[in-house]
Amino acid sequence: MSISIYDARLLLTGLLTTLALAVVGCGAGFLCGFAVAICRTTRAHGMAPLRAALYGYCLLFRRVPFLVTLFLVFFVSQSVNADLPTFAVALLTLCLIATAYLSEIIRGGLESVHSGQWQAARALNFSYWQALRYVIVPQAWRVIVPPAVGFFVMFIKDTALASQIGVMELTSAGKVLGNKGLPSMLVYGMILLLYFVISYPLTRLGKHAERKLAVTRNR
Amino acid sequence: MPLLEIVDLKASFGSHAVLEDFSMSVDEGAIVSLIGPSGSGKSTLLRVLMGLLPIDRGSVRMNGRVVDYADKAALHALRAEIAIVFQQYNLFQNMTVIDNVMITPTRIRRWPRKDVERHAMQLLTRVGLADRLRAYPDELSGGQQQRVAIARALALKPKILFLDEITAALDPELVGEVLETIRELSSDGITMLIVSHEMGFVRKLSSKVVFMAQGRIVETGTPQQIFDAPLEARTRDFVGKILRH
């Protein structure tokens, strides 16, 4: 039995779905993670309740298994009759998790910048945002990028869990093709290759970013 | 009228008072030095004046106007008139020498770039670093970094320059070049408030020396008075110890 056009299309759909989950999850997770990290580095009293809430969120979602979060979002969305497609449920879950992890990585980066840099910026009349933009964030990149790329690579693999709630992503597509009677070795061999094709360029990109950011010194 | 006037200032870390009953003034063009044992509150005073640490009581006047540290606009206006050079230089590590000097005038003050650049070049030439414009701070020696920090402070055309133990973190052989830079600047008549342990430097340069201990002023006078004929036993003790080695 050979691979039909239909099979190839299923595989392609799976690939694109996995890609969409990974890209949107990483992208939204990074942006939201940045916002969370910045909120958590503020010192203003008015921000204290928000800081506490975000602390609780990060604390919780980094300790719950991915699958549990996925089911949680799935059943919550069902119980409130949100009627979300499973793809949206998976995407929402991925964003929740990526934000929690990445915000910790980014916060670590921001806090790695020596306090003297903040002090100098304040003494020179930089506002909080100006200090972040011109001084703190540029120095934090070097500390943020390597673990963030590591997280992305891990995260791409974890999108396979979306198959558990019936999202037709790469792993699901493999399962379907296997059930149809295609040789499992061939099917999962291709799946493996496709995951590699998605994640390897990211690693290269990460290395490139690290090299570029190496001029941004830090002590 | 003094440029900077401090009246009955009190500041504390928690319940521990680090400055108390502190009153002094700095006249325009004067070079005032604060000396005293470690932990006497010298650096704290500079930080309090910059609004980096809170005040419990007392007042600070700049140009005759009382500074309201709770008011953001007033704090901004104050920091626009004071520039500080830190013991640890605190140059922005992600910027080259020239960017360190130019960022605040161009990005924060929004002064015209051309003028800022000309002034920055003048200053860097003056501190002897015109050939290191594109270097990053960690490619420079401590003494060079501190000279860049001095140029960065002066690029803001401050009314008063604070020097916070600017040679304390330097290797002994680099102290001279930084002090020489300050000595050279002092001939411009720029007002300075200096915290230093370099007694020879303080003695030669200062118009007024304030000796403090445990957050209070013990004695104020000319360098001659403080170093040669101190009135207080505490001052005599400190100066004697310092000059003995």
Chai-1 contact restraints between the chains, C-beta under 6 A:
chainA,res_idxA,chainB,res_idxB,connection_type,confidence,min_distance_angstrom,max_distance_angstrom,comment,restraint_id
A,G116,B,Q88,contact,1.0,0.0,6.0,A-B,restraint_1
A,G116,B,N90,contact,1.0,0.0,6.0,A-B,restraint_2
A,A120,B,N90,contact,1.0,0.0,6.0,A-B,restraint_3
A,A123,B,M50,contact,1.0,0.0,6.0,A-B,restraint_4
A,A123,B,I84,contact,1.0,0.0,6.0,A-B,restraint_5
A,L124,B,T104,contact,1.0,0.0,6.0,A-B,restraint_6
A,N125,B,H76,contact,1.0,0.0,6.0,A-B,restraint_7
A,N125,B,R79,contact,1.0,0.0,6.0,A-B,restraint_8
A,N125,B,I108,contact,1.0,0.0,6.0,A-B,restraint_9
A,F126,B,I108,contact,1.0,0.0,6.0,A-B,restraint_10
A,V135,B,F92,contact,1.0,0.0,6.0,A-B,restraint_11
A,P138,B,N94,contact,1.0,0.0,6.0,A-B,restraint_12
A,Q139,B,Q93,contact,1.0,0.0,6.0,A-B,restraint_13
A,Q139,B,N94,contact,1.0,0.0,6.0,A-B,restraint_14
A,T216,B,N94,contact,1.0,0.0,6.0,A-B,restraint_15
A,R217,B,Q93,contact,1.0,0.0,6.0,A-B,restraint_16
A,R217,B,Y136,contact,1.0,0.0,6.0,A-B,restraint_17
A,R217,B,D138,contact,1.0,0.0,6.0,A-B,restraint_18
A,N218,B,Q93,contact,1.0,0.0,6.0,A-B,restraint_19
A,R219,B,Q93,contact,1.0,0.0,6.0,A-B,restraint_20
